Amino acid sequence: MQRMTRRQFVKSSMAAGVGLALASPFSKARGANDEIRIAVIGINGRGGSHISAFEAMDGVQVAAFCDVDRKVLENKAAAFETKYGHKVDTYVDIRHLLEDRNIDAISIATPNHWHSLGTIWACQAGKDVYVEKPCSHNIFEGRKCVEAARRYKRIVQHGTQSRSSKGWARQVAAIASGKYGKLLVSKGAASKNGSGRWSIGFKPIQEPPENLDYNLWLGPAQEQAYHENLVHYNWHWFWEFGNGEIGNQGVHQMDIARWAIPGSTLPKNVISMGGRWVNSAEGHPPFTDQAQTPNCQLTIMDFGGPLLVFEVIGLVDREGADGKKYPSNVGNEFYLEEGVIKGNNKPKFYPKGSDQGEELAVPDFEMDTDHFGNFIRAMRSRKVEDLNADIEAAHLSSACCQLGNISYRLGEQVAGTTRPSVLDKHEEITRSWDRVLTTVKGAIGLDVEKGTYQLGPMLTFNPATEKFVGNPQADLLLTRPYRRPFAVPERV
C-alpha cells in the first residue's frame, strides 16, 4: 500500500502545478451568512440533481463543474448558463478545481471508485463535501474518509436521503422504543428494473472517445482497456469501479436497515449468495453478459442478535419468459417479537397473526427533511452533529454492502439444490431465497436448482478493528491495489 501524508500530497500536487488551498475558504474567509459557492463533480447523471438542488437555494451558488468528459462538460455548462443566467467555471481534472480558494464545497456524483479519493482530497484542500452513495468503493477507503473529515474539521454529508425522511425516522424510533419487542430481522430489498439489471450484452475493446479523459476516469482503478459498457453507467456492474446493485440502489435500503438496529456499527459475521443470470446475448453462452457483479443476491449479517437480511433481484418489472411480470421491491421491513413494521414511508405495525395495520405509537418530533439543505445548514453551523447523514454513518452502511460482496466474491459454485443452514435462521430469509429462485426461473427460464449458484463463505468480522477474523484472503478485499497518483493514502 502506498503511504502518503497530506504534506506529501500537497507537495506532489504543487509539483504538477496543482497548488491546494490549505485553509478552509468558508470558515476563515467567509462569514456564516455569506454566499456558499459549490462545485459539482460528475455532472452527467445524478450530478444534475445536485446542480438543480443547490442552485435553487438562497445564499448558495453553483460556481463550477468538473467532469472528465469534455463534451458533457461543455454541453452542461452551456445549458446551465441558459437556464440560470450565469456562467460556471469548468474543469476536467479535480486537482485543478481544488486549487480554487473561492470554492467552499464540492458535491461528488462520480462513479463509486472516485468517491473516497475525491472526498479525502477535498477535505485536505479545506472544502466541505457532499458525496453520493456509497461513500467508498471499499472498507479501507470509507474509514479514511472519516479520518480525513475529522482531522480537517470538514462537514461531509452522504447521499443517503432517507436519513432526512421523517417516515423512516419514525420507524427507527418505534423500534428503539421497545414497545413491539426486540428486533429480530431488519430487512432491506433493492429489486428494480433498469439499465444493467437484465443484460448489458457485450461491447468490444476500442479506443476511448477523444472527448473522454480515460486516464482520469480510471483514476484509482488499474489500467485496463476501454469498452462502451463502462462509460457512462454500466460501470456499476464491474468490480473495479462499482459495487453491484447492493452498493447502487441497495445502499439506500442497507442504510435504513442498519440504522434500525439499535446501537449497530458493523456485523460480527456475513454470508452472501446468488448469481448473475441474464437473458442470453446472441453468439454468447446462455445466461451471461459482460458484467461481473451479481444481479440476484441474498446477504445475511448477524449483528449479535438482530439479523440484517438484504435481497436483490434484478429480473423484475418486465415481461419474462413465462409471460409474467415479477414485481419490483425497493424498501424495508422490520420483524419484531410482537409483529412487523412495514409500509416504507407510510408505515404501520402489524401484530403477529393479523393483517390489520396499526399506526405507530411514536410521539411527533421535528427534523430537518431537506437533505441537500441539511448539508448547507451544517456548513453554516460548523456542527457535525447537525448532519442527518454524517460520513461515519455513511462509512458503516457502505461497508455493510461491501462485506456482502466480499463473501460473494470469495464463494464457489455449488449445486443449485444446496441449502445453507443460514436460510433456517428466520422464515423471511427462506422466503427471500425462494423469491430469487422463482423469479429467475420465471423471468429468463433458468431453473437454478438444476444448475449451480455462487455460495459465499460465512465470514467472521471484528467491527472494532474492521478486519476479518483469521481470514487474510478476505482481508485483501478490504482494500485494493491503487494506481499512482490516484492512491487513497493510509495516512490522511
C-alpha positions as CSV (number, residue, x, y, z in Angstrom):
1,M,0.0,0.0,0.0
2,Q,1.3,3.4,-1.0
3,R,1.7,5.7,2.0
4,M,1.3,9.4,1.5
5,T,0.9,12.1,4.1
6,R,-1.1,15.3,3.4
7,R,2.2,17.3,3.2
8,Q,3.5,14.8,0.6
9,F,0.2,15.1,-1.3
10,V,0.3,18.9,-1.4
11,K,4.0,18.8,-2.4
12,S,3.3,16.4,-5.2
13,S,0.3,18.3,-6.4
14,M,2.2,21.6,-6.5
15,A,5.0,19.9,-8.4
16,A,2.4,19.1,-11.0
17,G,1.1,22.7,-11.0
18,V,-1.8,22.0,-8.6
19,G,-1.5,24.2,-5.6
20,L,-4.2,23.4,-3.0
21,A,-5.7,25.8,-0.5
22,L,-4.5,24.7,2.9
23,A,-7.1,26.6,4.9
24,S,-10.9,26.4,4.9
25,P,-12.1,29.1,2.4
26,F,-15.5,29.0,4.0
27,S,-14.8,29.0,7.7
28,K,-11.9,31.5,7.6
29,A,-12.6,33.8,4.6
30,R,-16.4,33.9,4.7
31,G,-19.0,34.8,7.3
32,A,-21.7,32.5,8.4
33,N,-24.3,34.3,6.3
34,D,-22.1,34.8,3.2
35,E,-22.9,33.0,-0.1
36,I,-21.7,29.4,-0.3
37,R,-20.0,28.5,-3.6
38,I,-20.3,24.9,-4.7
39,A,-18.6,22.8,-7.4
40,V,-20.3,19.7,-8.7
41,I,-18.0,16.9,-9.8
42,G,-19.6,14.3,-12.2
43,I,-22.4,16.0,-13.9
44,N,-23.8,13.5,-16.4
45,G,-26.3,11.6,-14.3
46,R,-27.1,12.1,-10.6
47,G,-25.0,15.3,-10.7
48,G,-27.8,17.0,-12.5
49,S,-29.9,16.7,-9.3
50,H,-27.1,18.2,-7.2
51,I,-26.9,21.1,-9.6
52,S,-30.6,21.9,-9.5
53,A,-31.0,21.4,-5.8
54,F,-28.1,23.7,-4.8
55,E,-28.7,26.4,-7.4
56,A,-32.3,26.7,-6.1
57,M,-31.2,27.6,-2.6
58,D,-30.9,31.2,-1.3
59,G,-27.3,32.0,-0.4
60,V,-25.9,29.2,-2.4
61,Q,-24.3,29.4,-5.9
62,V,-23.2,26.5,-8.1
63,A,-19.9,28.0,-9.3
64,A,-18.1,25.3,-11.1
65,F,-18.5,21.9,-12.9
66,C,-15.9,19.2,-13.2
67,D,-16.2,16.2,-15.5
68,V,-13.7,14.0,-17.4
69,D,-15.9,14.0,-20.5
70,R,-15.3,17.4,-22.2
71,K,-18.4,17.0,-24.4
72,V,-20.6,16.6,-21.3
73,L,-18.9,19.4,-19.6
74,E,-19.3,21.9,-22.4
75,N,-23.0,21.0,-23.1
76,K,-24.0,21.1,-19.4
77,A,-22.2,24.4,-18.8
78,A,-23.9,26.0,-21.8
79,A,-27.3,24.7,-20.7
80,F,-26.7,25.9,-17.2
81,E,-25.9,29.4,-18.3
82,T,-29.1,29.5,-20.5
83,K,-31.3,28.3,-17.6
84,Y,-29.8,30.2,-14.7
85,G,-28.3,33.3,-16.3
86,H,-24.7,32.9,-15.0
87,K,-21.7,31.0,-16.0
88,V,-19.8,28.3,-14.2
89,D,-16.1,27.6,-14.3
90,T,-15.3,24.2,-15.9
91,Y,-12.6,21.7,-15.0
92,V,-11.7,18.3,-16.4
93,D,-9.2,17.5,-13.5
94,I,-10.5,17.6,-9.9
95,R,-7.0,18.5,-8.8
96,H,-7.2,21.8,-10.7
97,L,-10.6,22.5,-9.2
98,L,-9.3,22.0,-5.7
99,E,-6.8,24.9,-6.2
100,D,-9.7,27.4,-6.3
101,R,-9.9,29.1,-2.9
102,N,-13.3,30.6,-3.8
103,I,-14.9,27.2,-3.8
104,D,-16.4,26.3,-0.4
105,A,-17.6,22.8,-1.0
106,I,-17.7,20.1,-3.6
107,S,-20.6,17.8,-4.5
108,I,-19.4,14.4,-5.8
109,A,-21.5,12.4,-8.2
110,T,-18.7,10.4,-10.0
111,P,-18.5,6.6,-10.3
112,N,-18.0,4.9,-7.0
113,H,-14.3,4.3,-7.3
114,W,-13.7,8.1,-7.2
115,H,-15.9,8.9,-4.2
116,S,-13.4,8.4,-1.4
117,L,-10.4,9.9,-3.1
118,G,-12.4,13.0,-4.1
119,T,-13.7,13.3,-0.6
120,I,-10.2,13.0,1.0
121,W,-8.5,15.4,-1.4
122,A,-11.3,17.9,-0.8
123,C,-11.0,17.7,3.0
124,Q,-7.3,18.2,2.7
125,A,-7.9,21.2,0.5
126,G,-10.2,22.8,3.1
127,K,-13.5,22.0,1.3
128,D,-16.7,20.6,2.7
129,V,-18.2,17.7,0.8
130,Y,-21.5,16.2,-0.3
131,V,-20.7,12.8,-1.6
132,E,-23.0,10.4,-3.4
133,K,-23.6,6.9,-2.1
134,P,-21.8,4.7,-1.4
135,C,-19.1,7.0,0.1
136,S,-16.5,4.4,-0.7
137,H,-15.5,1.6,-3.1
138,N,-14.1,-0.5,-0.3
139,I,-14.0,-0.6,3.5
140,F,-10.5,0.8,3.9
141,E,-11.4,3.9,1.9
142,G,-14.5,4.6,3.9
143,R,-12.6,4.7,7.2
144,K,-10.0,7.1,5.6
145,C,-12.9,9.4,4.6
146,V,-14.0,9.5,8.3
147,E,-10.4,10.2,9.4
148,A,-10.0,13.0,6.8
149,A,-13.3,14.7,7.8
150,R,-12.4,14.7,11.4
151,R,-8.7,15.7,11.0
152,Y,-9.5,18.7,8.8
153,K,-12.8,19.6,10.6
154,R,-14.9,19.2,7.4
155,I,-18.6,18.8,7.1
156,V,-19.2,15.7,5.0
157,Q,-22.8,14.7,4.1
158,H,-23.7,11.4,2.4
159,G,-26.3,11.0,-0.4
160,T,-28.5,8.6,1.6
161,Q,-31.5,10.8,1.5
162,S,-33.7,8.5,3.7
163,R,-31.8,9.9,6.7
164,S,-33.8,13.1,6.1
165,S,-37.1,11.2,5.9
166,K,-39.4,11.6,8.8
167,G,-41.2,8.4,7.8
168,W,-38.1,6.3,8.2
169,A,-37.0,8.2,11.3
170,R,-40.4,7.3,13.0
171,Q,-39.9,3.6,12.3
172,V,-36.4,3.7,13.7
173,A,-37.8,5.5,16.8
174,A,-40.6,2.9,17.2
175,I,-38.1,0.0,17.1
176,A,-35.8,1.7,19.6
177,S,-38.8,2.3,22.0
178,G,-39.1,-1.4,22.7
179,K,-42.9,-1.2,22.5
180,Y,-43.0,-4.0,19.9
181,G,-40.4,-6.2,21.5
182,K,-36.9,-6.9,20.3
183,L,-35.9,-6.5,16.7
184,L,-35.3,-10.0,15.1
185,V,-34.7,-9.2,11.4
186,S,-34.1,-5.8,9.7
187,K,-34.9,-6.5,6.1
188,G,-33.9,-4.4,3.1
189,A,-34.6,-5.0,-0.6
190,A,-33.4,-3.4,-3.8
191,S,-35.1,-5.3,-6.6
192,K,-35.8,-3.0,-9.5
193,N,-35.8,-2.8,-13.3
194,G,-33.5,-0.6,-15.3
195,S,-30.1,-0.4,-17.1
196,G,-27.9,-3.4,-16.5
197,R,-30.3,-5.4,-14.3
198,W,-31.3,-7.8,-17.1
199,S,-28.3,-7.7,-19.5
200,I,-25.7,-5.3,-20.8
201,G,-24.6,-7.6,-23.6
202,F,-21.0,-7.5,-24.8
203,K,-19.1,-4.4,-26.1
204,P,-15.8,-4.7,-27.9
205,I,-12.5,-3.3,-26.8
206,Q,-11.8,0.0,-28.6
207,E,-10.1,3.4,-28.3
208,P,-11.7,5.8,-25.8
209,P,-13.5,8.7,-27.5
210,E,-11.4,11.9,-27.8
211,N,-13.7,13.9,-25.6
212,L,-13.1,11.5,-22.6
213,D,-10.0,11.7,-20.4
214,Y,-9.9,8.0,-19.8
215,N,-6.9,8.1,-17.6
216,L,-8.7,10.4,-15.2
217,W,-11.9,8.3,-15.5
218,L,-9.9,5.3,-14.4
219,G,-8.3,7.2,-11.5
220,P,-7.6,4.8,-8.6
221,A,-8.5,1.7,-10.7
222,Q,-6.0,-0.4,-12.5
223,E,-5.0,0.3,-16.1
224,Q,-7.4,-1.6,-18.5
225,A,-8.8,-1.4,-22.0
226,Y,-11.8,0.8,-22.7
227,H,-15.2,-0.5,-23.9
228,E,-18.6,1.1,-24.1
229,N,-20.1,-0.9,-21.2
230,L,-18.0,1.2,-18.8
231,V,-18.9,4.8,-19.6
232,H,-21.3,6.3,-18.6
233,Y,-23.4,3.9,-16.5
234,N,-22.7,0.2,-16.7
235,W,-19.5,0.6,-14.7
236,H,-21.8,-0.2,-11.7
237,W,-21.6,-3.9,-12.7
238,F,-17.8,-4.2,-12.8
239,W,-15.8,-4.8,-9.6
240,E,-13.0,-2.3,-10.4
241,F,-15.5,0.6,-10.5
242,G,-18.8,-0.3,-8.9
243,N,-20.3,-2.4,-6.1
244,G,-23.2,-4.1,-7.9
245,E,-26.8,-3.4,-7.1
246,I,-26.3,-3.9,-3.4
247,G,-24.0,-0.9,-3.5
248,N,-26.0,1.1,-6.0
249,Q,-29.7,1.3,-5.2
250,G,-29.1,-1.1,-2.3
251,V,-27.0,1.2,-0.2
252,H,-30.1,3.4,0.5
253,Q,-32.1,0.4,1.9
254,M,-28.9,-1.0,3.6
255,D,-28.5,2.3,5.4
256,I,-32.1,2.2,6.6
257,A,-31.7,-1.5,7.7
258,R,-28.6,-0.8,9.7
259,W,-30.0,2.4,11.2
260,A,-32.9,0.5,12.6
261,I,-30.7,-1.9,14.5
262,P,-30.2,-0.3,17.9
263,G,-26.6,0.6,18.6
264,S,-25.3,-1.1,15.4
265,T,-22.0,-0.5,13.8
266,L,-20.9,-3.5,11.7
267,P,-21.9,-7.1,11.8
268,K,-20.0,-10.0,13.5
269,N,-20.5,-12.3,10.5
270,V,-21.7,-12.2,7.0
271,I,-22.7,-14.6,4.2
272,S,-23.9,-13.9,0.7
273,M,-25.1,-16.0,-2.3
274,G,-26.7,-15.6,-5.7
275,G,-25.5,-15.1,-9.3
276,R,-25.5,-13.0,-12.4
277,W,-28.3,-14.5,-14.5
278,V,-29.5,-12.6,-17.5
279,N,-31.3,-13.1,-20.8
280,S,-29.0,-14.6,-23.3
281,A,-26.9,-12.5,-25.7
282,E,-26.7,-13.7,-29.3
283,G,-23.5,-15.5,-30.0
284,H,-22.6,-16.0,-26.4
285,P,-23.2,-18.6,-23.7
286,P,-26.7,-18.6,-22.3
287,F,-27.5,-16.5,-19.2
288,T,-24.2,-14.5,-19.4
289,D,-23.1,-11.0,-20.3
290,Q,-20.0,-8.8,-19.9
291,A,-20.8,-7.7,-16.4
292,Q,-19.2,-9.2,-13.2
293,T,-21.4,-8.3,-10.3
294,P,-24.5,-10.4,-9.3
295,N,-27.9,-9.2,-10.4
296,C,-29.6,-11.6,-7.9
297,Q,-28.0,-11.7,-4.4
298,L,-29.1,-12.6,-0.9
299,T,-26.9,-11.4,2.0
300,I,-27.4,-12.2,5.7
301,M,-25.5,-10.4,8.5
302,D,-25.6,-11.1,12.3
303,F,-25.3,-8.0,14.5
304,G,-25.0,-10.0,17.7
305,G,-28.8,-10.7,18.0
306,P,-30.7,-8.9,15.2
307,L,-30.1,-10.2,11.7
308,L,-29.9,-7.9,8.7
309,V,-31.3,-9.6,5.5
310,F,-30.7,-8.0,2.2
311,E,-32.4,-9.1,-1.1
312,V,-31.5,-8.1,-4.6
313,I,-33.4,-9.4,-7.7
314,G,-32.7,-7.6,-10.9
315,L,-35.1,-9.5,-13.1
316,V,-38.3,-7.7,-12.2
317,D,-40.9,-5.4,-13.7
318,R,-40.6,-6.7,-17.3
319,E,-42.4,-9.5,-19.1
320,G,-40.4,-12.6,-18.6
321,A,-40.0,-16.0,-20.3
322,D,-43.2,-17.2,-18.7
323,G,-45.2,-14.1,-19.8
324,K,-45.5,-12.7,-16.3
325,K,-44.0,-9.6,-14.7
326,Y,-42.4,-10.1,-11.3
327,P,-42.9,-7.0,-9.1
328,S,-40.2,-4.6,-8.1
329,N,-39.4,-4.4,-4.4
330,V,-37.5,-1.5,-3.1
331,G,-37.9,-0.9,0.6
332,N,-37.5,-2.1,4.2
333,E,-39.4,-4.2,6.7
334,F,-38.7,-4.9,10.4
335,Y,-39.6,-8.2,12.1
336,L,-40.0,-7.8,15.8
337,E,-41.1,-10.2,18.6
338,E,-44.6,-8.8,18.5
339,G,-45.1,-8.4,14.8
340,V,-43.9,-6.5,11.7
341,I,-43.4,-2.8,10.8
342,K,-43.7,-2.2,7.1
343,G,-45.1,0.3,4.6
344,N,-42.0,2.3,3.7
345,N,-42.9,6.0,4.1
346,K,-46.4,5.2,5.3
347,P,-45.6,2.6,7.9
348,K,-47.8,0.6,10.2
349,F,-47.3,-2.1,12.8
350,Y,-48.9,-5.5,12.0
351,P,-49.3,-7.6,15.1
352,K,-48.5,-11.3,14.7
353,G,-51.4,-13.2,13.1
354,S,-53.1,-10.0,11.9
355,D,-53.3,-8.3,8.6
356,Q,-54.7,-5.1,10.1
357,G,-52.1,-2.5,10.5
358,E,-51.9,0.0,13.4
359,E,-50.5,3.5,13.4
360,L,-47.0,3.6,15.0
361,A,-47.0,4.7,18.6
362,V,-44.3,7.3,18.2
363,P,-44.6,10.9,19.6
364,D,-44.3,13.5,16.9
365,F,-41.0,15.2,16.5
366,E,-39.3,17.8,14.4
367,M,-36.5,17.1,12.0
368,D,-34.7,18.6,9.0
369,T,-36.2,16.9,6.0
370,D,-34.3,18.7,3.2
371,H,-31.2,16.6,2.6
372,F,-29.2,19.0,0.4
373,G,-30.4,21.9,2.6
374,N,-29.3,20.0,5.7
375,F,-25.8,19.9,4.3
376,I,-25.8,23.7,3.7
377,R,-27.2,24.4,7.2
378,A,-24.5,22.2,8.8
379,M,-21.9,24.0,6.7
380,R,-23.0,27.3,8.3
381,S,-23.2,25.9,11.9
382,R,-19.9,24.0,11.5
383,K,-21.5,21.3,13.7
384,V,-21.1,17.7,12.5
385,E,-24.0,16.7,14.8
386,D,-26.3,18.8,12.6
387,L,-25.8,16.5,9.7
388,N,-28.5,13.9,9.0
389,A,-26.1,11.6,7.2
390,D,-22.6,12.2,8.5
391,I,-19.6,10.4,7.0
392,E,-19.3,8.0,9.9
393,A,-22.8,6.5,9.3
394,A,-22.1,6.6,5.6
395,H,-18.9,4.5,6.0
396,L,-20.7,1.9,8.2
397,S,-23.6,1.4,5.8
398,S,-21.5,1.4,2.7
399,A,-19.2,-1.2,4.5
400,C,-22.2,-3.5,5.0
401,C,-22.7,-3.6,1.2
402,Q,-19.1,-4.3,0.7
403,L,-19.0,-7.0,3.3
404,G,-21.7,-8.8,1.5
405,N,-19.8,-8.5,-1.8
406,I,-16.6,-9.9,-0.2
407,S,-18.4,-13.1,0.9
408,Y,-19.9,-13.4,-2.5
409,R,-16.6,-12.9,-4.4
410,L,-14.9,-15.5,-2.2
411,G,-17.6,-18.1,-2.9
412,E,-17.7,-21.0,-5.2
413,Q,-20.3,-22.6,-7.5
414,V,-22.4,-25.2,-5.7
415,A,-25.3,-27.4,-6.8
416,G,-28.5,-25.4,-7.1
417,T,-30.2,-27.7,-4.6
418,T,-27.6,-26.8,-1.9
419,R,-29.4,-25.3,1.1
420,P,-27.1,-23.4,3.5
421,S,-28.1,-23.6,7.2
422,V,-28.4,-19.8,7.4
423,L,-31.7,-20.0,5.5
424,D,-33.3,-21.5,8.5
425,K,-32.4,-18.7,10.9
426,H,-35.6,-16.9,10.1
427,E,-38.6,-17.6,7.8
428,E,-38.1,-14.3,5.9
429,I,-34.6,-15.5,4.8
430,T,-36.2,-18.6,3.3
431,R,-38.8,-16.5,1.6
432,S,-36.2,-14.2,0.1
433,W,-34.2,-17.1,-1.4
434,D,-37.4,-18.8,-2.7
435,R,-38.2,-15.4,-4.4
436,V,-34.8,-15.4,-6.0
437,L,-35.2,-18.9,-7.4
438,T,-38.8,-18.4,-8.5
439,T,-38.1,-15.0,-10.3
440,V,-35.0,-16.3,-12.1
441,K,-36.9,-19.3,-13.4
442,G,-40.0,-17.3,-14.5
443,A,-38.2,-14.3,-15.9
444,I,-35.5,-15.9,-18.0
445,G,-36.4,-19.6,-17.9
446,L,-33.4,-20.7,-15.8
447,D,-34.0,-23.4,-13.2
448,V,-31.2,-22.6,-10.7
449,E,-32.0,-25.8,-8.8
450,K,-31.0,-27.8,-11.8
451,G,-27.7,-25.9,-12.2
452,T,-25.4,-24.0,-9.8
453,Y,-25.2,-20.8,-7.9
454,Q,-22.5,-18.8,-6.1
455,L,-22.3,-19.5,-2.4
456,G,-20.0,-17.4,-0.3
457,P,-18.4,-18.5,3.0
458,M,-19.7,-17.4,6.4
459,L,-17.1,-14.8,7.3
460,T,-16.4,-13.7,10.9
461,F,-15.7,-10.0,11.2
462,N,-14.4,-7.8,14.0
463,P,-16.3,-4.4,14.0
464,A,-13.8,-2.8,16.3
465,T,-10.7,-3.4,14.1
466,E,-12.7,-3.5,10.8
467,K,-10.8,-6.7,9.9
468,F,-11.9,-10.3,9.3
469,V,-11.1,-12.9,12.0
470,G,-8.4,-15.4,10.9
471,N,-9.0,-14.8,7.1
472,P,-6.2,-13.0,5.4
473,Q,-7.7,-13.8,2.0
474,A,-10.9,-11.8,2.9
475,D,-8.8,-9.0,4.4
476,L,-7.2,-8.5,1.0
477,L,-10.6,-7.4,-0.3
478,L,-11.0,-4.7,2.4
479,T,-8.9,-2.5,0.1
480,R,-7.5,-2.6,-3.5
481,P,-4.2,-2.0,-5.4
482,Y,-4.1,1.7,-6.3
483,R,-2.7,3.3,-9.4
484,R,-0.4,6.3,-8.9
485,P,-1.0,9.2,-8.5
486,F,-4.6,8.2,-7.5
487,A,-3.9,6.3,-4.4
488,V,-6.1,6.6,-1.3
489,P,-3.4,7.2,1.4
490,E,-3.1,5.2,4.6
491,R,-2.4,8.5,6.4
492,V,-4.7,11.3,5.5
